[in-house]
Amino acid sequence: MPNIPEVPLVDKAALQRLLEARFTSGFLSLSDIPHPSQLLHAEKAARRIADAVRGGERIALVGDYDVDGVTATALSVLFFRQIPYPLQVVIPNRFTDGYGVSPGVLDRIEADVVFTVDNGINAFEAAEVCKARGIDLIITDHHTPSDFLPDAYAVFDPKREDDRYPFPEICGAQVAWLLLALVKRELGLSVDMRQFLELLALAVIADVMPLTGINRAIVQAGLRQMSRSKRPASVIIREALDTTKLGADDIAFQIAPRLNAAGRLEDAAIALEFLTAEDETAAYRQFERLTQLNSFRKAIEAETTEAAVSQVDPADRIIVVAGEGWHEGVVGIVASRLVQRFERPAIVLSIDGERAKGSARSIGNISIYDLIASQAPLLQKFGGHKMAAGLALSREDIGRFKNGINEEAAKLDAEDFLPTEEIVGRLEAGSVDFELLEILERFEPYGEGNPRPRFLAREAEVVGVRYLGSDGDHSKVSLRLYPHERETFDLLAFRRRMKAPANGKLTCSYTLAKNEYNGRVSIQMMLERLY
């Protein structure tokens, strides 16, 4: 059992000071977004696309199957629909095409200009194919480049070492949006780029970008827009969640998993059709398909997680597990589950014949991308960033890869593996009220880079436990924080069937949320970690 952290008692004033310290330069607004021309190659790319439109050339787009990639694709489709100009769109299928623009994907494209969104930074072979066919390839991406860049017409990525864009931590949809803003300028169009803020908010949250700086401004404005938008997809989202005020958690936990399920299990085209639907009937039909796929995903994920747990070697610093026929679409989620359970980075591989493909997730201050890169000679391909990555290798090399990456991890400081969960403190008796919630709401949205404050409940009294969900796999614990208080609070534990402790006491970390149900508003605690 983890050690119980020593944390101070905090009052509302102390909490406000702590949150203000995260934004020492104040809150940025949309007007603080740097001009897209500051991105290296952006103007060159925009001029080429504008010239293609003016000249009636064929333009194709290659997207990606995760939420960021699908949203970037949807944004581009909607932009070209308003010009209007024909755009050939290809989102690679995870199972038949693999990731990103590839020679196989290019075989299906007849175009003079091809531009990518949320992929392509390592598309060396595709760049050579385009060059041989006389296609101008424009790469827009936000992933970390390797030491060399593809030989493309234009490569713009804020993570390029020679790029000076002031906010490099932006997602693929934001990069695409910035490109299209320049295309708009080149063509002298009247398209209002602010209409896409709701899509950008979706992508920023789903791709776990830091919710600071311009990202925070975009998400705030985008969520407000989504909460009142007449875009069919947004109308259906509000109806499905039964709310008129959408928050970052709604997107992260309710909408993003549905959109991701399409690319994970079937085809991301379903999610694209939902986001670009021209009427609510079409949007509703695709949303129902996404919901069904997400339910199926949960069942597969639970089964695979159980199998993966049985393989974990407690001596390893980096978990590496592999299974024949494990569904490729859920290995990333399973890796996240292993990280949560064992508090170590995890790599989960699906074996198909002589090849293994998988996903990695990290923890603490460990760059899983750098660790994977250290084993590059054993890999067929890999890519990603500090906290998440993908890779492929030969089945026969799995053992050597596992040993090699653990040898490399042994050189790292043990403290880097500790979860970065920061507990603010224990709230004073009587502090959990709506005034406290108002303070917390001032600093929303919470997420990466601006984590929702976590508090410690030490030996709180368990008054009762109820089970929720169709299978009773969620728990609602009635909790009294201090013995002398009469009031109890509901502590929700998702995907965890809890039992009342023998001594009737519970120590845990939690966050606070406002619960609105049947016209009644209450304060709810969300379980983070048991001690």
C-alpha positions as CSV (number, residue, x, y, z in Angstrom):
1,M,0.0,0.0,0.0
2,P,1.4,3.5,-0.9
3,N,2.6,5.7,1.9
4,I,0.0,8.3,3.0
5,P,1.4,11.7,2.1
6,E,2.0,14.4,4.6
7,V,-0.1,17.4,3.5
8,P,-1.2,20.6,5.2
9,L,-4.6,21.8,6.1
10,V,-5.8,24.3,3.5
11,D,-8.5,26.9,3.6
12,K,-10.2,28.7,0.7
13,A,-7.8,31.6,0.6
14,A,-4.8,29.3,0.5
15,L,-6.3,27.3,-2.4
16,Q,-7.0,30.5,-4.4
17,R,-3.4,31.6,-4.0
18,L,-2.1,28.2,-5.1
19,L,-4.3,28.2,-8.2
20,E,-3.3,31.8,-9.0
21,A,0.4,30.8,-8.9
22,R,-0.2,28.6,-11.9
23,F,-1.0,31.6,-14.0
24,T,1.7,34.2,-13.0
25,S,1.4,35.9,-16.4
26,G,-2.3,36.0,-16.2
27,F,-4.9,34.4,-18.4
28,L,-4.3,34.7,-22.2
29,S,-7.1,35.4,-24.6
30,L,-7.8,34.4,-28.2
31,S,-6.1,37.7,-29.3
32,D,-2.8,36.3,-27.9
33,I,-2.7,33.5,-30.4
34,P,0.5,34.2,-32.4
35,H,0.1,34.8,-36.1
36,P,0.3,31.5,-38.0
37,S,3.0,32.9,-40.3
38,Q,5.4,32.4,-37.4
39,L,5.3,28.7,-38.1
40,L,8.2,27.7,-40.3
41,H,7.0,26.7,-43.8
42,A,3.4,27.7,-43.0
43,E,3.2,30.5,-45.6
44,K,4.9,28.4,-48.2
45,A,2.3,25.6,-47.6
46,A,-0.6,28.0,-47.6
47,R,0.5,29.6,-50.9
48,R,0.8,26.2,-52.6
49,I,-2.7,25.2,-51.5
50,A,-4.1,28.6,-52.5
51,D,-2.4,28.3,-56.0
52,A,-3.9,24.8,-56.4
53,V,-7.4,26.2,-55.6
54,R,-6.9,29.0,-58.1
55,G,-5.6,26.7,-60.7
56,G,-8.2,24.0,-60.3
57,E,-5.6,21.4,-59.3
58,R,-6.5,18.2,-57.4
59,I,-6.0,18.5,-53.6
60,A,-6.0,15.5,-51.2
61,L,-5.9,15.3,-47.5
62,V,-4.5,12.5,-45.4
63,G,-5.7,12.5,-41.7
64,D,-5.4,10.3,-38.7
65,Y,-7.8,8.0,-36.8
66,D,-7.5,9.4,-33.3
67,V,-9.7,12.3,-32.1
68,D,-7.1,15.0,-32.9
69,G,-6.6,13.6,-36.4
70,V,-10.3,13.1,-37.1
71,T,-11.1,16.6,-35.8
72,A,-8.3,18.2,-37.9
73,T,-9.7,16.3,-40.9
74,A,-13.3,17.4,-40.1
75,L,-12.2,21.0,-39.7
76,S,-10.5,20.9,-43.1
77,V,-13.5,19.3,-44.8
78,L,-15.8,22.0,-43.4
79,F,-13.4,24.7,-44.5
80,F,-13.2,23.4,-48.1
81,R,-16.9,22.8,-48.1
82,Q,-17.4,26.6,-47.5
83,I,-15.1,27.8,-50.3
84,P,-16.5,25.5,-51.9
85,Y,-13.8,23.4,-53.4
86,P,-13.5,19.6,-53.9
87,L,-11.2,17.9,-51.4
88,Q,-10.3,14.2,-51.6
89,V,-10.1,12.9,-48.0
90,V,-8.4,9.8,-46.7
91,I,-8.2,8.7,-43.1
92,P,-6.0,5.6,-43.0
93,N,-7.6,2.5,-41.5
94,R,-5.7,1.4,-38.4
95,F,-5.9,-2.3,-39.5
96,T,-5.4,-2.2,-43.2
97,D,-3.3,1.0,-43.7
98,G,-1.5,1.5,-40.5
99,Y,-0.6,5.0,-39.3
100,G,-0.3,8.1,-41.4
101,V,0.5,8.9,-45.0
102,S,2.1,5.8,-46.5
103,P,2.9,4.5,-50.0
104,G,-0.2,2.3,-49.7
105,V,-2.4,5.2,-48.9
106,L,-0.9,7.2,-51.7
107,D,-1.8,4.4,-54.1
108,R,-5.4,5.4,-53.6
109,I,-4.8,9.1,-54.3
110,E,-4.7,11.0,-57.6
111,A,-3.7,14.5,-56.7
112,D,-1.4,17.3,-57.5
113,V,-1.1,18.5,-53.9
114,V,-1.4,16.2,-50.8
115,F,-1.4,17.7,-47.3
116,T,-1.4,15.8,-44.0
117,V,-3.0,16.7,-40.7
118,D,-1.7,15.2,-37.4
119,N,0.7,12.9,-39.1
120,G,3.6,12.8,-41.5
121,I,6.6,14.0,-39.6
122,N,8.4,10.7,-40.1
123,A,6.8,9.9,-43.5
124,F,10.2,9.5,-45.4
125,E,9.0,6.8,-47.8
126,A,5.8,8.6,-48.6
127,A,7.8,11.8,-49.4
128,E,9.9,9.9,-51.9
129,V,6.8,8.4,-53.5
130,C,5.3,11.9,-53.9
131,K,8.5,13.3,-55.3
132,A,8.6,10.5,-57.9
133,R,5.0,11.1,-58.9
134,G,5.3,14.8,-59.1
135,I,3.0,15.4,-56.1
136,D,3.7,18.3,-53.8
137,L,3.5,16.9,-50.2
138,I,2.8,19.3,-47.4
139,I,3.2,17.9,-44.0
140,T,1.4,19.4,-41.0
141,D,2.1,17.7,-37.7
142,H,2.7,18.3,-34.0
143,H,4.6,15.2,-33.0
144,T,8.3,15.1,-32.2
145,P,10.5,14.9,-35.3
146,S,13.5,12.5,-35.6
147,D,16.9,13.9,-36.4
148,F,16.0,14.2,-40.1
149,L,12.9,15.5,-41.8
150,P,11.1,14.0,-44.9
151,D,12.0,15.5,-48.2
152,A,8.6,17.2,-48.7
153,Y,7.5,20.4,-50.4
154,A,6.8,21.9,-46.9
155,V,7.1,20.5,-43.4
156,F,5.6,22.6,-40.6
157,D,5.6,21.3,-37.1
158,P,6.0,23.5,-34.0
159,K,8.2,20.8,-32.6
160,R,10.9,21.3,-35.2
161,E,14.1,22.3,-33.6
162,D,14.4,25.3,-36.0
163,D,10.9,26.5,-35.5
164,R,10.3,29.5,-33.3
165,Y,6.6,29.4,-32.8
166,P,6.0,30.7,-29.2
167,F,3.6,27.9,-28.2
168,P,4.9,24.6,-29.5
169,E,2.6,22.5,-27.3
170,I,-0.4,22.6,-29.7
171,C,-2.3,19.7,-31.2
172,G,-2.6,18.6,-34.8
173,A,-6.0,20.2,-35.3
174,Q,-4.6,23.6,-34.1
175,V,-1.7,23.3,-36.7
176,A,-4.3,22.5,-39.4
177,W,-6.4,25.5,-38.3
178,L,-3.4,27.8,-38.5
179,L,-2.6,26.6,-42.0
180,L,-6.2,27.1,-43.2
181,A,-6.2,30.6,-41.7
182,L,-3.3,31.4,-44.0
183,V,-5.0,29.8,-46.9
184,K,-8.0,32.0,-46.2
185,R,-5.8,35.0,-46.3
186,E,-4.1,34.0,-49.5
187,L,-7.5,33.5,-51.3
188,G,-9.1,36.6,-49.7
189,L,-12.0,34.5,-48.3
190,S,-14.6,35.6,-45.8
191,V,-14.6,32.3,-43.8
192,D,-14.8,33.0,-40.1
193,M,-12.1,30.8,-38.5
194,R,-13.7,31.3,-35.1
195,Q,-16.5,28.9,-36.1
196,F,-14.1,26.0,-35.6
197,L,-13.2,26.8,-32.0
198,E,-15.6,24.1,-30.7
199,L,-13.7,21.5,-32.8
200,L,-10.4,22.8,-31.6
201,A,-11.5,22.5,-28.0
202,L,-12.5,18.9,-28.6
203,A,-9.0,18.1,-30.1
204,V,-7.0,19.9,-27.5
205,I,-8.8,18.1,-24.6
206,A,-8.8,14.7,-26.3
207,D,-5.1,14.9,-27.2
208,V,-4.2,15.9,-23.6
209,M,-2.5,19.2,-24.5
210,P,-1.5,21.5,-21.7
211,L,-4.5,23.6,-20.7
212,T,-2.4,26.7,-20.2
213,G,-1.6,29.7,-22.4
214,I,-3.5,29.9,-25.7
215,N,-4.8,26.3,-25.3
216,R,-6.8,27.4,-22.2
217,A,-8.2,30.3,-24.1
218,I,-9.2,28.1,-27.1
219,V,-10.8,25.4,-24.9
220,Q,-12.8,28.0,-22.9
221,A,-14.1,29.7,-26.0
222,G,-14.7,26.4,-27.7
223,L,-16.7,24.9,-24.9
224,R,-18.8,28.0,-24.7
225,Q,-19.4,27.8,-28.4
226,M,-20.2,24.0,-28.3
227,S,-22.7,24.7,-25.5
228,R,-24.8,26.9,-27.8
229,S,-23.7,25.8,-31.3
230,K,-26.3,24.8,-33.9
231,R,-23.7,22.5,-35.5
232,P,-25.5,19.1,-35.7
233,A,-22.7,17.2,-33.9
234,S,-22.7,19.7,-31.0
235,V,-26.5,19.6,-30.7
236,I,-26.4,15.8,-30.4
237,I,-23.6,15.9,-27.9
238,R,-25.6,18.2,-25.6
239,E,-28.7,16.0,-26.0
240,A,-26.7,12.8,-25.2
241,L,-25.2,14.3,-22.1
242,D,-28.4,16.1,-21.1
243,T,-26.6,19.4,-20.5
244,T,-26.5,22.9,-21.8
245,K,-23.1,23.7,-20.3
246,L,-20.3,21.4,-21.5
247,G,-17.1,21.1,-19.5
248,A,-13.6,19.6,-20.3
249,D,-14.4,16.5,-18.3
250,D,-17.5,15.9,-20.5
251,I,-15.3,15.9,-23.5
252,A,-12.5,13.9,-22.0
253,F,-14.6,11.1,-20.4
254,Q,-17.8,11.0,-22.5
255,I,-17.2,12.2,-26.0
256,A,-13.5,11.5,-26.8
257,P,-13.8,7.8,-26.0
258,R,-16.8,7.5,-28.4
259,L,-15.0,9.2,-31.2
260,N,-11.8,7.2,-30.6
261,A,-13.8,4.0,-30.6
262,A,-14.5,4.3,-34.4
263,G,-10.8,4.3,-35.3
264,R,-9.9,1.7,-32.7
265,L,-12.5,-0.9,-33.7
266,E,-13.8,-0.2,-37.1
267,D,-13.1,2.9,-39.2
268,A,-12.6,6.6,-38.2
269,A,-14.8,7.6,-41.1
270,I,-17.8,7.1,-38.7
271,A,-16.4,9.8,-36.4
272,L,-15.6,12.1,-39.3
273,E,-19.2,11.7,-40.7
274,F,-20.5,12.6,-37.2
275,L,-18.5,15.7,-36.9
276,T,-19.2,16.9,-40.4
277,A,-22.9,15.9,-40.5
278,E,-25.1,18.5,-42.2
279,D,-28.3,17.6,-40.2
280,E,-29.2,16.3,-36.8
281,T,-30.6,13.0,-38.1
282,A,-27.3,12.0,-39.8
283,A,-25.4,13.2,-36.7
284,Y,-27.6,11.1,-34.4
285,R,-27.2,8.0,-36.5
286,Q,-23.4,8.2,-36.4
287,F,-23.4,9.0,-32.7
288,E,-25.4,5.9,-32.0
289,R,-22.9,3.8,-33.9
290,L,-20.0,5.5,-32.0
291,T,-21.8,4.7,-28.7
292,Q,-22.3,1.1,-29.6
293,L,-18.6,0.8,-30.7
294,N,-17.5,2.3,-27.4
295,S,-19.5,-0.2,-25.4
296,F,-17.9,-3.0,-27.4
297,R,-14.5,-1.4,-26.8
298,K,-15.0,-1.4,-23.1
299,A,-15.7,-5.2,-23.1
300,I,-12.7,-6.0,-25.2
301,E,-10.5,-3.7,-23.0
302,A,-11.6,-5.4,-19.8
303,E,-10.8,-8.9,-21.2
304,T,-7.4,-7.8,-22.6
305,T,-6.4,-5.9,-19.4
306,E,-7.0,-9.1,-17.3
307,A,-4.8,-11.1,-19.7
308,A,-2.1,-8.3,-19.6
309,V,-2.1,-8.1,-15.8
310,S,-1.3,-11.8,-15.6
311,Q,2.0,-11.2,-17.6
312,V,3.4,-8.3,-15.6
313,D,6.8,-9.0,-14.1
314,P,7.0,-7.2,-10.8
315,A,10.8,-6.8,-11.2
316,D,10.6,-4.7,-14.3
317,R,10.7,-1.0,-14.3
318,I,9.0,-0.8,-17.7
319,I,6.1,-3.2,-18.2
320,V,6.3,-5.0,-21.5
321,V,3.5,-7.5,-22.3
322,A,2.3,-9.0,-25.5
323,G,-0.5,-11.2,-26.6
324,E,-1.5,-13.2,-29.7
325,G,-4.6,-11.6,-31.3
326,W,-5.0,-8.9,-28.7
327,H,-7.2,-6.2,-30.3
328,E,-4.9,-3.6,-31.8
329,G,-7.5,-0.9,-31.1
330,V,-7.4,-1.2,-27.3
331,V,-3.7,-1.8,-26.5
332,G,-3.2,1.9,-25.7
333,I,-6.1,2.0,-23.2
334,V,-4.8,-1.3,-21.7
335,A,-1.4,0.3,-21.3
336,S,-3.0,3.2,-19.4
337,R,-4.8,0.8,-17.1
338,L,-1.5,-1.0,-16.3
339,V,0.1,2.4,-15.6
340,Q,-2.7,3.2,-13.2
341,R,-2.5,-0.2,-11.5
342,F,1.2,-0.7,-11.2
343,E,2.5,2.9,-11.3
344,R,5.1,2.2,-13.9
345,P,5.3,2.9,-17.7
346,A,3.7,0.2,-19.7
347,I,4.0,-1.1,-23.3
348,V,1.3,-3.4,-24.6
349,L,1.9,-5.3,-27.9
350,S,-0.5,-7.1,-30.1
351,I,1.1,-10.0,-32.0
352,D,-0.1,-10.8,-35.5
353,G,1.9,-13.5,-37.2
354,E,5.6,-12.5,-37.0
355,R,4.9,-8.9,-36.3
356,A,4.0,-7.0,-33.0
357,K,2.4,-3.6,-32.9
358,G,1.6,-1.7,-29.8
359,S,1.2,1.4,-27.6
360,A,3.1,2.8,-24.7
361,R,2.0,5.0,-21.8
362,S,4.2,6.7,-19.2
363,I,4.1,8.1,-15.7
364,G,5.9,10.7,-13.6
365,N,8.9,12.3,-15.4
366,I,9.7,9.4,-17.6
367,S,9.9,10.0,-21.4
368,I,8.6,6.7,-22.9
369,Y,9.5,8.1,-26.3
370,D,13.2,8.4,-25.4
371,L,13.3,5.0,-23.9
372,I,11.7,3.4,-26.9
373,A,14.1,5.4,-29.2
374,S,17.0,3.8,-27.3
375,Q,16.0,0.5,-28.8
376,A,15.6,1.8,-32.3
377,P,17.7,-0.9,-34.0
378,L,15.2,-3.5,-32.9
379,L,12.2,-1.5,-34.1
380,Q,10.5,-1.4,-37.5
381,K,8.9,1.9,-36.7
382,F,8.0,4.1,-33.7
383,G,6.7,7.6,-32.9
384,G,5.0,9.7,-30.3
385,H,6.0,11.9,-27.4
386,K,7.0,11.9,-23.7
387,M,3.9,10.3,-22.2
388,A,2.6,8.2,-25.1
389,A,4.0,6.4,-28.1
390,G,3.4,3.7,-30.7
391,L,5.8,1.1,-32.0
392,A,6.2,-2.0,-34.2
393,L,8.8,-4.7,-34.2
394,S,9.4,-8.4,-35.1
395,R,7.8,-11.0,-32.8
396,E,11.2,-12.6,-32.3
397,D,12.7,-9.3,-31.0
398,I,10.1,-8.7,-28.2
399,G,12.3,-10.4,-25.5
400,R,15.4,-8.4,-26.5
401,F,13.4,-5.2,-26.6
402,K,11.9,-5.9,-23.1
403,N,15.4,-6.5,-21.7
404,G,17.0,-3.6,-23.5
405,I,14.4,-1.0,-22.5
406,N,14.5,-2.2,-18.8
407,E,18.3,-1.9,-18.9
408,E,18.0,1.6,-20.1
409,A,15.3,2.4,-17.5
410,A,17.6,1.1,-14.8
411,K,19.9,4.1,-15.4
412,L,17.1,6.6,-14.5
413,D,16.5,8.1,-11.2
414,A,13.9,6.2,-9.2
415,E,12.1,9.4,-8.3
416,D,11.3,10.1,-11.9
417,F,9.0,7.1,-11.8
418,L,6.8,8.5,-9.0
419,P,3.3,9.6,-10.1
420,T,3.2,13.4,-10.4
421,E,-0.1,13.5,-8.6
422,E,0.0,16.6,-6.5
423,I,-2.3,16.7,-3.4
424,V,-3.0,20.2,-2.4
425,G,-3.8,19.3,1.2
426,R,-6.6,18.4,3.5
427,L,-9.6,20.8,3.5
428,E,-10.5,22.4,6.8
429,A,-13.7,21.2,8.4
430,G,-16.7,22.9,6.9
431,S,-14.8,24.1,3.8
432,V,-16.5,21.8,1.3
433,D,-19.2,24.1,0.1
434,F,-20.4,26.0,-3.0
435,E,-18.1,28.9,-2.3
436,L,-15.2,26.5,-2.6
437,L,-16.6,25.2,-5.9
438,E,-16.9,28.8,-7.2
439,I,-13.1,29.3,-6.5
440,L,-12.4,26.1,-8.4
441,E,-14.6,27.1,-11.3
442,R,-12.6,30.3,-11.8
443,F,-9.6,28.4,-12.9
444,E,-11.3,26.0,-15.3
445,P,-10.8,24.2,-17.6
446,Y,-8.7,21.7,-15.8
447,G,-6.5,19.1,-17.5
448,E,-2.9,18.6,-18.6
449,G,-0.7,21.4,-17.3
450,N,-3.5,22.7,-15.1
451,P,-4.6,19.7,-13.0
452,R,-7.8,19.7,-11.1
453,P,-6.8,20.2,-7.4
454,R,-6.7,17.0,-5.4
455,F,-7.4,16.8,-1.7
456,L,-6.7,14.2,0.9
457,A,-9.4,12.6,3.1
458,R,-7.6,11.0,6.1
459,E,-9.5,8.3,8.0
460,A,-12.9,9.6,6.8
461,E,-15.9,7.7,8.2
462,V,-17.7,5.4,5.7
463,V,-21.4,5.7,6.3
464,G,-22.5,3.5,3.5
465,V,-21.6,2.0,0.1
466,R,-23.9,1.7,-3.0
467,Y,-23.2,0.2,-6.4
468,L,-24.1,1.9,-9.7
469,G,-24.2,1.0,-13.3
470,S,-25.8,-1.9,-15.2
471,D,-23.3,-4.3,-13.8
472,G,-22.8,-2.6,-10.4
473,D,-19.2,-1.9,-11.3
474,H,-19.2,1.7,-10.0
475,S,-19.3,2.6,-6.3
476,K,-20.9,5.5,-4.5
477,V,-19.5,5.8,-1.0
478,S,-21.2,8.0,1.6
479,L,-18.4,9.7,3.5
480,R,-18.1,11.9,6.5
481,L,-14.8,13.8,6.4
482,Y,-14.6,14.7,10.1
483,P,-16.2,12.9,13.1
484,H,-17.7,16.1,14.5
485,E,-19.5,17.0,11.2
486,R,-23.0,15.9,10.5
487,E,-22.8,16.4,6.7
488,T,-21.9,13.5,4.4
489,F,-20.6,13.6,0.8
490,D,-20.9,11.2,-2.0
491,L,-17.5,9.8,-3.2
492,L,-17.8,8.3,-6.6
493,A,-15.4,5.5,-7.7
494,F,-15.7,4.5,-11.4
495,R,-14.7,1.0,-12.5
496,R,-14.1,0.1,-8.9
497,R,-16.4,-2.1,-6.7
498,M,-15.5,-0.9,-3.2
499,K,-16.4,-2.5,0.2
500,A,-16.8,-0.8,3.5
501,P,-13.4,-1.1,5.4
502,A,-13.5,-3.3,8.5
503,N,-12.7,-0.3,10.7
504,G,-15.2,1.9,8.9
505,K,-12.4,4.4,7.9
506,L,-11.1,5.4,4.5
507,T,-8.1,7.4,3.4
508,C,-8.0,8.6,-0.2
509,S,-7.3,11.5,-2.5
510,Y,-10.2,13.0,-4.4
511,T,-11.3,15.9,-6.5
512,L,-14.5,18.0,-6.3
513,A,-17.3,18.4,-8.8
514,K,-20.7,19.9,-9.1
515,N,-23.5,17.3,-9.6
516,E,-26.7,18.5,-11.2
517,Y,-29.5,15.9,-11.2
518,N,-33.3,16.4,-11.4
519,G,-32.9,20.1,-10.7
520,R,-30.9,19.4,-7.5
521,V,-27.3,20.6,-7.2
522,S,-24.9,18.9,-4.9
523,I,-21.2,18.6,-4.3
524,Q,-19.6,15.4,-5.3
525,M,-16.2,13.9,-4.6
526,M,-14.4,11.9,-7.3
527,L,-12.0,9.2,-6.1
528,E,-8.5,9.5,-7.3
529,R,-6.4,7.1,-5.2
530,L,-6.9,4.9,-2.2
531,Y,-4.2,4.7,0.5
